[in-house]
């Protein structure tokens, strides 16, 4: 994790740099607000740790400038000002978290890690696999037992939805809403037709079927090799 520390207290900054490196992260340091803002803007950081009281430019000014420019890098504010009003002011300026001094490094590290996960957001699974069937969502490709399977766009979306719900029964209503974007039943056999085409492509000629019809309920894709 790349962390920028903007802190004018040399002893405190050196302690943080050493402790963060020992924790496996890559920290850097600026000892005043102007240099800190320049570093924050010119590099990509996972988290900023910003002291509130700084020479040349205070911490809240740094944060407000970054937010005004559209920079959403998570910021942990450090400050000896620990009253509720002080914390509220820091958060309203654009800080994501506020840690009063003195603090325990273990708490700072935990807060930094939480902020980093928040920036990353939910991780999107780029590959889906059921038995020997593998879908690469980025490459828009499907392979079973090493053989490439060519799917039409709607067939790909249908398979993708089924594989995201591996082992579960997917109803017709779920498919209409999530694959066809219908919020009503068109009273056609469109699902049956596409399921039949998909089954012929991913199951026909292979050792065991993956796509199953659950009578009266819907469809399920699962490993039936055992």
C-alpha positions, 0 to 999 in steps of 0.5 A, spaced: 500 500 500 502 506 498 501 511 503 503 519 503 504 522 510 504 529 511 507 531 518 511 536 520 513 533 527 520 529 525 520 524 530 513 522 529 514 522 522 520 517 522 516 513 527 510 512 522 515 511 516 519 505 520 512 502 522 509 502 516 515 499 512 515 494 517 508 492 516 509 491 509 507 498 506 510 503 502 510 510 505 513 517 503 513 523 507 512 531 506 514 535 512 510 541 510 503 543 507 505 545 500 510 539 499 505 535 501 499 537 496 504 537 491 506 530 492 499 528 493 497 531 486 503 528 482 503 521 485 497 516 486 496 514 493 492 508 496 491 513 503 493 520 505 495 521 512 495 528 514 496 532 520 491 538 521 496 543 523 502 544 518 507 549 516 506 553 509 499 550 508 494 547 514 491 539 513 484 541 512 486 546 506 490 540 503 484 536 503 479 541 501 484 543 495 484 535 493 477 534 493 475 540 489 480 537 484 476 531 484 481 527 488 478 522 492 484 518 495 482 516 502 484 521 508 486 520 515 487 526 519 491 526 525 490 532 530 492 534 537 485 537 536 480 532 539 474 535 541 467 533 537 467 540 533 474 539 531 473 532 528 466 534 525 470 540 522 475 535 519 470 530 516 466 536 513 472 538 510 473 532 506 477 527 511 474 520 511 477 518 518 480 522 524 485 520 529 486 524 535 493 524 538 496 521 541 494 514 538 497 507 538 500 505 531 496 499 531 489 503 531 492 507 525 494 501 521 487 498 522 484 505 520 489 506 514 487 498 512 480 500 512 480 506 508 484 502 503 479 497 502 474 502 501 478 506 496 478 499 492 471 497 493 468 491 491 472 486 487 469 484 481 471 477 479 473 477 472 473 469 471 468 464 473 469 457 473 464 451 474 468 444 473 472 444 466 468 450 464 471 457 464 469 464 463 473 470 462 469 476 463 474 481 461 476 477 454 469 475 453 471 468 452 468 461 454 472 455 454 470 448 456 475 442 457 480 446 453 476 447 447 473 455 445 466 455 445 463 461 441 457 464 444 452 470 441 452 476 446 445 474 449 448 467 450 454 470 454 450 474 458 445 468 460 451 463 461 454 469 465 448 470 470 447 462 471 455 461 473 454 467 478 449 463 481 453 456 480 449 451 484 443 455 485 436 455 482 435 461 477 428 462 476 425 464 469 423 471 472 430 472 474 433 471 467 427 475 464 429 481 469 437 480 469 438 477 462 433 480 458 431 486 462 424 485 462 420 486 468 414 482 465 413 476 462 412 476 455 409 470 454 414 467 449 419 461 449 425 466 448 428 463 455 427 456 452 430 457 446 436 460 449 437 455 454 437 449 449 442 453 444 446 454 450 446 447 452 448 444 446 454 449 446 456 447 453 454 440 454 453 437 447 459 432 446 462 433 453 463 428 458 457 430 463 452 436 463 453 442 467 446 446 465 440 442 468 433 444 468 429 444 475 422 442 473 417 447 475 422 452 478 428 454 473 435 452 471 441 451 475 448 450 472 453 445 477 458 440 477 455 434 476 461 430 474 461 426 481 
